[in-house]
Amino acid sequence: MAVLPRVSMQSALVGLDLSEVSDRFVKWLPFLAKAGTVRLFLAHVIPVEKLEHVAGGYPVDKLEEELRREALEKLEAYAQRLRDAGFTVEVLNPPVGDPAPTLEKLAEEHGADYIAVASRGRGWLRSLLLGSTAEELANIARRPVLVAKGFKKTRNHEAELVVPPDPLRGPILAAVDFGDYTDDVLAYTAYLAEKASATVILLHVQEPSEDPEEAKKRLEDLAQRLRERGIAVEAILAPPDKPSRQIRQTAEQKDASLIVLGPGLRRESLVLGTTSEAVLRRTDRHVLIARLPQETQSQTPQQ
């Protein structure tokens, strides 16, 4: 039986937009200690468009300095809360740029094991039209991306911001397509399931042209790799359908706290984008896009 790649989640690059969602996100971040995270790099990217629409005559460099000073003040306040929670925290000087590629670059520069961001929950239609930092990171990041979801709740017909629940309370749903990122998904799922003593729901959505018996055997072989590590696994072979819909529905039915999937699942349509984008856009569960950092892909696998 093939061994799984060695993974680590000791350090995270945390992307913060300094909104009210960020305030709740910082309160949620201590849950990451359950994943073995001990070091956080707090990052805020000043969007280029904030400097492109400066009132006539106002110096751009002065505005940039003011925005950076305000951001650092808030980041330092966040950092103190997180240090009080037991993390080692470094505040990064806020650069100007496009958030997703800039966060990926910062994560690489500081050697972060993964990137953590919050989904603002602005509605799937608006996200479909405008995209999101989380969705872009899912496509371009060369390391795992953890997306915290569920910051908005509706009570008595009014929406309010809340701190989402523990992402590792379990069970963990791992979606596999038998493609290039299957081992990445299994490795991070095994790592987190062992850390949290969580049950795993291993899901494969059958392709229309796929032989069901062969798919069932391949899925069972993957499940056995997890069971050999002492992890409780329920393997589910779903009938042909849009993978994102099956993943979301299964996560809801099984009350999964976290969905783990690779960035390479197939493109569902020109409108919906890839499966990972569609899941990120529509689910209310936390999502981990599993991709081994390039610098660790050649390391010795873990038994």
Secondary structure, DSSP 8 states (H G I E B T S, - for coil): ---B-----SEEEEE---SHHHHHHHHHGGGGGGGT--EEEEE--EEHHHHHT--TT--HHHHHHHHHHHHHHHHHHHHHHHHHTT-EEEE----EE-HHHHHHHHHHHTT-SEEEEE-----HHHHHHH--HHHHHHHH-SS-EEEE---EEEETTEEEE-----TTSS-EEEE--SSTTHHHHHHHHHHHHHHHT--EEEEEE--TTS-HHHHHHHHHHHHHHHHTTT--EEEEEE-SS-HHHHHHHHHHHTT-SEEEE-TTS-EEETTTEEHHHHHHHH--SEEEE----GGGTTS--B-
